[in-house]
Amino acid sequence: MKKIAIQGVPGSYHDIAAHKYFKDEEIELICCNTFEEVFEQMRKDSKVIGLVAIENTIAGSLLHNYELLRESGATIIGEHKLRISHSIMCLPDQDWDDLTEVNSHPVALAQCREFLQHHPKLKVVETEDTAGSAENISKHQLKGHAAICSKYAAELYGMKILQEGIETNKHNFTRFLVIADTWMADELKDRSKVNKANIVFSLPHTEGSLSQVLSIFSFYKINLTKIQSLPIIGREWEYLFYVDVMFNDYLRYKQAIDAVMPLTKALKILGEYAEGESTL
């Protein structure tokens, strides 16, 4: 049985993504309050696998998680793209007329802004977790409170779903990275399916340094699917570039890495893995 560390409680989107990614396996969840705690669990036990959100198609990148990943020394072994669909739920004996307050994570609330505008009488209160809001309402039998989270959480916490699919934009996906200790990486992934990599590097503060790197990737027909820059703390106007690349030919990809290496500083491969599936 695999131990999977996630941020959030059972019923969270991290929980759903973990079960989708490891769909044919038995897993034991280690539920953490923060992403820092996820990486701490991995440090304590090298057999623990982490699963962390890295970007959302609406809210954008989780920049802090890039830094946690780079500093951890762990390796990305896979990814999963989960369609995020929000539901509003309350205690079983409650209904719309009883509700005065709605609780959820601020990102989830923002993604349901249009729905909430149609219910102006509901006081919107931010919490630390989507499914955690449902758990809290159920545990303390909070009358008049509703939670916005996954419909799966309703089953777990005995809540009544009032409406499903309340997110404003239906093209709402979160990409999760599956992370493991470097020594375990090869046994946890199928190398024959590897077609994607995440790399990070800094560049000398000279004219055209980034365009040179991009030109080399283009020459080797490496597809850049994402590029994200973060400032290097304590070094003014210097940045780390986090780049996602996809390729059909692993050898050509390695040649491209060898070619850009002399042009970059501190280039590090954060993981090589198979492009993830998208699920509802």
C-alpha positions in Angstrom: 0.0 0.0 0.0 1.4 3.4 -1.0 1.4 6.3 1.5 0.3 9.6 -0.2 0.7 12.9 1.5 -1.8 15.6 0.4 -2.8 19.0 1.6 -6.4 19.0 2.9 -8.8 16.5 4.4 -10.6 13.5 3.0 -13.0 14.7 0.3 -10.7 17.5 -0.9 -9.7 17.8 -4.5 -6.2 16.6 -3.6 -7.9 13.4 -2.2 -9.8 13.0 -5.5 -6.7 13.5 -7.6 -4.7 11.0 -5.6 -7.4 8.3 -6.0 -7.7 9.1 -9.7 -3.9 8.9 -10.3 -3.5 5.7 -8.3 -6.8 4.3 -9.5 -5.9 0.7 -9.5 -3.9 0.7 -6.2 -4.6 0.8 -2.5 -3.4 4.0 -1.0 -3.2 5.4 2.5 -3.7 9.2 2.7 -1.6 11.4 5.0 -3.7 14.5 5.3 -1.6 17.7 5.9 -2.7 21.2 6.9 -0.1 22.9 4.6 2.0 22.2 1.5 5.1 22.6 3.7 3.8 19.7 5.8 3.5 17.5 2.7 7.2 17.9 2.0 8.0 17.5 5.7 6.2 14.1 5.6 8.3 13.1 2.6 11.5 14.1 4.4 10.6 12.0 7.5 9.8 8.9 5.4 11.4 8.4 2.0 8.6 6.0 1.0 5.9 8.7 1.3 4.7 10.1 -2.1 3.5 13.7 -2.3 0.7 15.0 -4.4 0.5 18.8 -4.7 -1.4 21.3 -6.9 0.8 23.3 -9.1 -1.5 25.3 -11.3 -5.2 26.0 -12.1 -6.5 27.1 -15.4 -8.4 30.0 -13.8 -6.4 31.0 -10.7 -3.0 30.4 -12.3 0.2 28.9 -10.8 0.9 28.1 -7.2 4.2 29.9 -7.1 5.1 28.9 -3.6 4.9 25.2 -4.5 7.5 25.6 -7.2 9.9 26.8 -4.5 9.0 24.0 -2.1 9.6 21.5 -4.9 12.9 22.9 -5.9 14.2 23.1 -2.3 13.0 19.6 -1.4 15.3 17.7 -3.7 12.4 15.4 -4.6 11.5 14.3 -8.1 8.3 14.7 -10.1 7.2 11.2 -11.2 3.8 12.1 -12.7 0.9 14.5 -13.0 -2.9 14.5 -13.0 -5.3 17.1 -14.4 -8.5 17.2 -12.5 -11.7 19.0 -13.7 -12.8 21.0 -10.7 -16.6 21.1 -10.2 -18.0 22.8 -7.1 -21.2 21.9 -5.2 -23.0 23.8 -2.4 -24.1 21.6 0.5 -25.6 21.9 4.0 -26.8 19.8 6.9 -29.4 17.2 5.9 -32.3 18.9 7.7 -31.5 22.3 6.2 -32.5 24.0 3.0 -32.0 27.2 1.0 -34.3 29.2 3.3 -32.3 28.3 6.3 -28.9 29.4 5.0 -27.2 32.6 6.1 -23.6 31.9 5.5 -21.4 30.0 3.0 -17.9 28.8 3.8 -15.0 27.7 1.5 -11.5 28.3 0.4 -11.1 31.8 -1.2 -10.1 30.3 -4.6 -13.2 28.2 -4.7 -15.3 31.2 -3.7 -13.8 33.3 -6.5 -14.5 30.5 -9.0 -18.2 30.6 -7.9 -18.6 34.4 -7.9 -21.4 34.5 -10.4 -23.4 31.9 -8.5 -22.8 33.8 -5.2 -24.0 37.0 -6.8 -27.4 35.4 -7.3 -27.5 34.6 -3.6 -26.7 38.1 -2.0 -28.2 37.1 1.4 -25.5 34.6 2.0 -22.6 35.9 4.0 -19.4 34.7 2.3 -16.7 33.5 4.8 -13.3 32.3 3.7 -11.8 29.2 5.2 -8.6 27.2 4.8 -10.1 24.3 2.9 -13.0 23.4 0.7 -13.8 19.9 2.1 -12.7 21.1 5.5 -15.6 23.5 5.5 -18.0 20.6 5.0 -16.3 18.6 7.7 -16.5 21.6 10.1 -20.2 22.2 9.5 -21.0 18.5 9.9 -18.8 18.0 13.0 -20.3 21.1 14.8 -23.8 20.8 13.3 -23.6 24.5 12.2 -27.2 25.5 11.3 -27.5 28.1 8.6 -24.1 27.3 7.2 -23.3 25.9 3.7 -20.0 24.7 2.2 -18.7 24.9 -1.3 -16.6 21.9 -2.2 -16.6 18.6 -4.2 -19.8 16.6 -4.2 -17.7 13.7 -2.9 -17.3 15.5 0.4 -21.1 15.4 0.9 -21.0 11.6 1.0 -18.1 11.6 3.5 -19.6 14.1 5.9 -23.3 13.3 5.6 -24.2 16.6 3.9 -27.1 17.4 1.6 -26.1 18.8 -1.9 -28.3 21.7 -2.8 -26.8 22.3 -6.3 -23.9 20.9 -8.3 -21.7 22.5 -10.9 -21.9 26.0 -9.5 -18.5 27.1 -10.8 -18.7 30.1 -13.2 -16.3 28.6 -15.8 -16.7 24.9 -16.6 -13.2 24.8 -18.1 -11.7 24.7 -14.6 -8.9 22.2 -14.2 -6.2 21.9 -11.6 -2.9 20.2 -12.4 -1.4 18.1 -9.6 2.2 16.9 -9.5 3.1 13.5 -8.0 6.4 13.7 -6.2 8.7 11.1 -4.7 12.2 10.6 -3.3 14.7 10.6 -6.1 15.9 7.1 -5.2 12.3 5.7 -5.6 11.5 7.6 -8.9 12.5 4.9 -11.4 10.5 2.1 -9.8 7.4 4.4 -9.6 7.1 5.4 -13.2 7.3 3.8 -16.7 10.3 5.2 -18.4 9.1 4.1 -21.8 6.1 6.6 -21.5 8.2 9.6 -20.4 7.4 12.6 -22.7 7.5 15.6 -20.4 10.0 17.3 -18.1 10.1 20.2 -15.6 13.4 22.1 -15.4 14.6 25.1 -13.5 17.5 27.4 -14.2 18.8 31.0 -13.8 20.4 33.1 -16.5 23.3 35.5 -16.6 22.0 39.1 -16.6 23.0 39.7 -20.2 21.2 40.7 -23.3 19.5 37.9 -25.2 20.3 35.2 -22.6 16.7 33.8 -22.5 16.1 34.0 -26.2 19.3 31.9 -26.8 17.9 29.2 -24.6 14.5 29.2 -26.2 16.1 29.1 -29.7 18.0 25.9 -28.8 14.8 24.2 -27.6 13.1 25.3 -30.8 16.0 23.9 -32.9 15.7 20.5 -31.1 11.9 20.6 -31.6 11.2 20.6 -27.9 7.8 22.0 -27.1 7.7 24.5 -24.3 4.3 24.1 -22.7 4.9 26.6 -19.8 7.5 29.1 -18.6 7.3 30.7 -15.2 9.7 33.2 -13.7 10.2 33.8 -10.0 12.6 36.5 -8.5 15.6 35.2 -6.6 15.4 36.6 -3.1 18.3 38.7 -2.2 19.5 39.0 -5.8 17.9 42.1 -7.4 16.5 41.6 -10.9 17.6 38.0 -11.2 15.1 35.2 -11.8 14.6 31.5 -11.7 12.9 30.2 -14.8 10.7 27.1 -14.3 10.0 25.5 -17.7 7.8 22.6 -18.7 8.8 20.9 -21.9 7.3 18.0 -24.0 9.1 15.8 -26.5 8.6 12.7 -28.7 12.3 11.8 -28.7 14.0 11.4 -25.3 17.5 11.4 -26.8 16.8 14.7 -28.7 15.5 16.2 -25.4 18.7 15.2 -23.6 20.7 16.7 -26.4 18.8 20.0 -25.9 19.5 20.0 -22.2 23.2 19.4 -22.9 23.1 22.3 -25.3 21.5 24.8 -23.0 23.5 23.8 -19.9 26.5 26.1 -20.7 24.2 29.1 -21.2 22.4 28.7 -17.9 23.3 28.8 -14.2 22.3 26.0 -11.8 20.1 24.1 -14.3 18.2 21.3 -12.5 15.8 18.7 -13.8 12.9 18.6 -11.4 11.4 15.5 -13.0 10.8 13.5 -16.2 7.4 11.8 -16.5 4.5 10.9 -18.7 2.0 13.6 -19.5 -1.0 13.3 -17.2 -4.6 12.4 -18.0 -7.5 14.8 -17.5 -10.5 13.5 -15.6 -13.8 14.8 -14.3 
